[in-house]
Amino acid sequence: MTNEPKKELLISYLTLRKFLGILGILLPILLILAGTVFGKCDTIQASISDYFNTPMRDVFVATISSMALFLFTYKGYDKKDNLLCNIAGIAALLIAFCPTYADPLTNCMNESALANQSQIIGKIHLFAAATFFILIIHISMFQFTKGGSNTPEKKKRNMIYRSCGIAIFVSLLIIALFFLYLEKEYPFLIKYKPVFWLESIALFAFGISWLVKGDTLFKDSNDTEAIATK
C-alpha cells in the first residue's frame, strides 16, 4: 500500500473515532432536548434507557445503533482489540433493541411500549449495558494506551484514557450501589435521577476517550506511522 492510500485510510479511522466520541457525548443531550421539545416530556427520565419507552425511542435506537455500527467497523491494534469492539457492538445492539423494564408511572411513557414489556428482555438489556461499559473501560484503559512513541502528547493522552476509564467504572459502581442500597434507604434520591446523570457521565467519558483517540486533543505530528500506532 502506498503512503497516500494508507494515509487516507488512517484519516478515515480517525474520523470514525471522532464520530463515536461525538455520539457518546450527544446522546444524553439529544434525549433531554428532543424529549422536551418534541416528546413533550416535562421531566428527565430515570435512566437513559427509559427513553426507549417514550416518544424519543427512535432517537435512542438510532444513536445506539450508529455507535454499534462504528464499533463493528473500527479496526484496532490487534485481534483482541477488534474482538472487544465487536462484542461491545453486539452489546450496544442489544441495548438498543431490548428495552429496559420501565416504571409505568414515569412521565411521558408510551402506553403501547409499556404493554409489551418483558422482564426477561429487561434483564438482557441490563446485562448488555453492563457488558458494554465494562468493555469500554478495558478498551480505554488498556487498549488505547498501547503502542505509540513515548512523547509528552502520548503521555497526556494515556492519562485521559485512564481517567475516562476510571470515571466510567466509578459511575457504574455508584449505579450498582444505588440499586442495591441507596434506592431503598434514601428514596428521596430518586427524584434527582441519579442513574440518568451517572450514565451521562459514563457516556461523556466514553466520548472524550474516543475523541482523543481520533486526534482531537494532544495529537502527535502528522507523520503517518505515528498516527498508525496511536
C-alpha positions as CSV (number, residue, x, y, z in Angstrom):
1,M,0.0,0.0,0.0
2,T,1.4,3.4,-1.0
3,N,1.7,6.2,1.6
4,E,-1.2,8.2,0.2
5,P,-4.0,5.5,0.3
6,K,-2.6,4.4,3.7
7,K,-2.8,8.0,5.0
8,E,-6.4,8.3,3.7
9,L,-7.4,5.0,5.4
10,L,-5.9,6.3,8.7
11,I,-7.7,9.6,8.4
12,S,-11.0,7.7,7.9
13,Y,-10.3,5.7,11.1
14,L,-9.6,8.9,13.0
15,T,-12.9,10.3,11.7
16,L,-14.7,7.1,12.8
17,R,-13.3,7.5,16.3
18,K,-14.4,11.1,16.4
19,F,-17.9,10.1,15.4
20,L,-18.1,7.6,18.2
21,G,-17.0,10.2,20.6
22,I,-19.5,12.7,19.4
23,L,-22.4,10.3,19.6
24,G,-21.5,9.3,23.1
25,I,-21.4,12.9,24.3
26,L,-24.5,14.0,22.4
27,L,-26.9,11.1,23.3
28,P,-27.9,12.4,26.8
29,I,-28.2,15.9,25.5
30,L,-30.3,14.9,22.5
31,L,-32.7,12.9,24.6
32,I,-33.3,15.7,27.0
33,L,-33.7,18.4,24.4
34,A,-35.7,16.3,21.9
35,G,-37.8,14.9,24.7
36,T,-38.7,18.3,26.0
37,V,-39.3,20.0,22.6
38,F,-40.8,17.1,20.5
39,G,-41.8,14.5,23.1
40,K,-43.5,16.9,25.5
41,C,-41.6,15.3,28.4
42,D,-41.6,17.8,31.2
43,T,-39.1,15.8,33.3
44,I,-35.9,13.8,32.7
45,Q,-36.4,10.1,32.7
46,A,-35.0,7.9,35.4
47,S,-32.3,6.5,33.1
48,I,-31.1,6.9,29.6
49,S,-32.5,3.5,28.7
50,D,-36.0,4.6,29.8
51,Y,-36.2,6.9,26.8
52,F,-36.8,3.8,24.7
53,N,-40.3,3.7,26.1
54,T,-41.0,7.4,25.3
55,P,-41.6,9.3,22.0
56,M,-37.7,9.5,21.9
57,R,-37.4,5.8,21.1
58,D,-36.2,6.5,17.5
59,V,-33.5,8.9,18.7
60,F,-32.3,6.4,21.3
61,V,-32.3,3.4,19.0
62,A,-30.7,5.3,16.0
63,T,-27.9,6.7,18.1
64,I,-27.0,3.5,19.9
65,S,-27.2,1.5,16.7
66,S,-24.9,4.0,15.0
67,M,-22.4,3.5,17.8
68,A,-22.7,-0.2,17.4
69,L,-22.0,0.1,13.6
70,F,-18.9,2.2,14.2
71,L,-17.6,-0.3,16.8
72,F,-18.1,-3.1,14.2
73,T,-16.3,-1.1,11.6
74,Y,-13.4,0.1,13.8
75,K,-10.1,-1.8,13.4
76,G,-7.8,-1.6,16.4
77,Y,-4.2,-2.6,17.1
78,D,-4.7,-6.4,17.1
79,K,-7.3,-9.2,17.0
80,K,-8.0,-8.7,20.7
81,D,-8.8,-5.0,20.1
82,N,-11.1,-5.9,17.2
83,L,-12.8,-8.7,19.2
84,L,-13.5,-6.4,22.1
85,C,-15.0,-3.7,19.9
86,N,-17.2,-6.3,18.1
87,I,-18.5,-7.7,21.4
88,A,-19.2,-4.1,22.5
89,G,-21.0,-3.5,19.2
90,I,-23.2,-6.6,19.8
91,A,-23.9,-5.4,23.4
92,A,-24.8,-1.9,22.0
93,L,-27.4,-3.5,19.6
94,L,-28.9,-5.4,22.5
95,I,-29.2,-2.2,24.5
96,A,-30.9,-0.6,21.5
97,F,-33.4,-3.3,20.7
98,C,-34.0,-4.9,24.1
99,P,-35.8,-2.3,26.1
100,T,-35.4,-1.9,29.8
101,Y,-38.3,-2.7,32.1
102,A,-39.7,0.8,32.8
103,D,-41.8,2.2,35.6
104,P,-45.3,2.8,34.2
105,L,-45.6,5.8,36.4
106,T,-42.6,7.5,34.8
107,N,-43.5,10.7,32.8
108,C,-44.4,10.5,29.1
109,M,-44.2,6.8,28.6
110,N,-45.8,5.3,25.6
111,E,-48.7,3.0,26.6
112,S,-48.0,0.6,23.7
113,A,-44.4,0.2,24.8
114,L,-45.4,-0.4,28.4
115,A,-47.9,-3.0,27.3
116,N,-45.2,-5.1,25.5
117,Q,-42.7,-5.1,28.3
118,S,-40.8,-8.2,29.3
119,Q,-38.8,-8.7,32.5
120,I,-36.6,-11.2,30.7
121,I,-35.8,-8.7,27.9
122,G,-35.2,-6.1,30.6
123,K,-32.6,-8.3,32.2
124,I,-31.0,-8.9,28.8
125,H,-30.8,-5.1,28.5
126,L,-29.1,-4.7,31.9
127,F,-26.6,-7.4,31.1
128,A,-25.8,-5.9,27.7
129,A,-25.4,-2.4,29.2
130,A,-23.0,-3.7,31.9
131,T,-21.1,-5.7,29.3
132,F,-20.8,-2.6,27.0
133,F,-19.5,-0.3,29.7
134,I,-17.1,-2.9,31.1
135,L,-15.6,-3.5,27.7
136,I,-15.3,0.3,27.1
137,I,-13.5,0.6,30.4
138,H,-11.0,-2.0,29.3
139,I,-10.6,-0.6,25.8
140,S,-10.0,2.9,27.1
141,M,-7.6,2.0,29.9
142,F,-5.6,-0.9,28.4
143,Q,-6.1,-0.9,24.6
144,F,-5.9,2.8,23.8
145,T,-2.8,3.2,25.9
146,K,-0.9,0.6,23.8
147,G,1.6,1.5,21.1
148,G,2.9,4.8,20.0
149,S,6.1,6.7,20.9
150,N,6.8,7.9,24.4
151,T,6.1,11.5,23.6
152,P,4.6,14.1,26.0
153,E,1.4,14.1,23.9
154,K,1.1,10.4,24.2
155,K,1.6,10.5,28.0
156,K,-1.2,13.1,28.2
157,R,-3.5,11.0,26.0
158,N,-2.8,7.9,28.2
159,M,-3.7,9.9,31.3
160,I,-7.0,11.0,29.7
161,Y,-7.8,7.4,28.6
162,R,-7.2,6.1,32.1
163,S,-9.1,8.9,33.7
164,C,-12.1,8.2,31.4
165,G,-12.0,4.5,32.2
166,I,-11.9,5.3,35.9
167,A,-14.8,7.8,35.5
168,I,-16.9,5.1,33.8
169,F,-16.0,2.5,36.4
170,V,-16.9,4.8,39.3
171,S,-20.2,5.7,37.7
172,L,-21.2,2.1,37.3
173,L,-20.1,1.4,40.9
174,I,-22.4,4.1,42.2
175,I,-25.3,3.0,40.0
176,A,-24.9,-0.5,41.4
177,L,-24.8,0.9,44.9
178,F,-27.9,3.0,44.3
179,F,-29.9,-0.1,43.1
180,L,-28.7,-2.3,45.9
181,Y,-28.8,0.0,48.8
182,L,-29.4,3.8,48.3
183,E,-32.7,3.5,46.5
184,K,-34.3,1.7,49.4
185,E,-32.6,3.5,52.3
186,Y,-32.8,7.0,50.8
187,P,-35.8,7.1,48.4
188,F,-35.7,10.9,48.2
189,L,-32.7,10.5,45.9
190,I,-34.9,9.0,43.2
191,K,-36.3,12.4,42.2
192,Y,-32.8,13.6,41.3
193,K,-32.5,10.9,38.6
194,P,-29.0,9.7,39.8
195,V,-28.9,6.8,37.3
196,F,-29.5,9.1,34.3
197,W,-26.8,11.5,35.4
198,L,-24.3,8.8,36.2
199,E,-25.0,7.1,32.8
200,S,-24.5,10.5,31.2
201,I,-21.1,10.9,33.0
202,A,-20.1,7.4,31.7
203,L,-21.1,8.3,28.2
204,F,-19.3,11.7,28.3
205,A,-16.2,9.8,29.5
206,F,-16.6,7.3,26.7
207,G,-17.0,10.2,24.2
208,I,-14.0,12.1,25.4
209,S,-11.8,8.9,25.2
210,W,-12.8,8.3,21.6
211,L,-12.4,11.9,20.6
212,V,-8.9,12.0,22.0
213,K,-8.2,8.7,20.1
214,G,-9.5,10.5,17.0
215,D,-6.7,13.1,17.2
216,T,-8.9,15.8,18.6
217,L,-6.6,16.6,21.5
218,F,-2.8,16.2,22.2
219,K,-2.1,14.7,18.8
220,D,1.5,13.9,17.6
221,S,2.9,15.1,14.4
222,N,1.1,14.4,11.1
223,D,3.5,11.6,10.3
224,T,1.5,8.6,9.0
225,E,3.4,6.0,11.0
226,A,2.9,8.0,14.2
227,I,-0.8,8.1,13.6
228,A,-1.0,4.4,12.8
229,T,0.5,3.4,16.2
230,K,-1.7,5.7,18.3
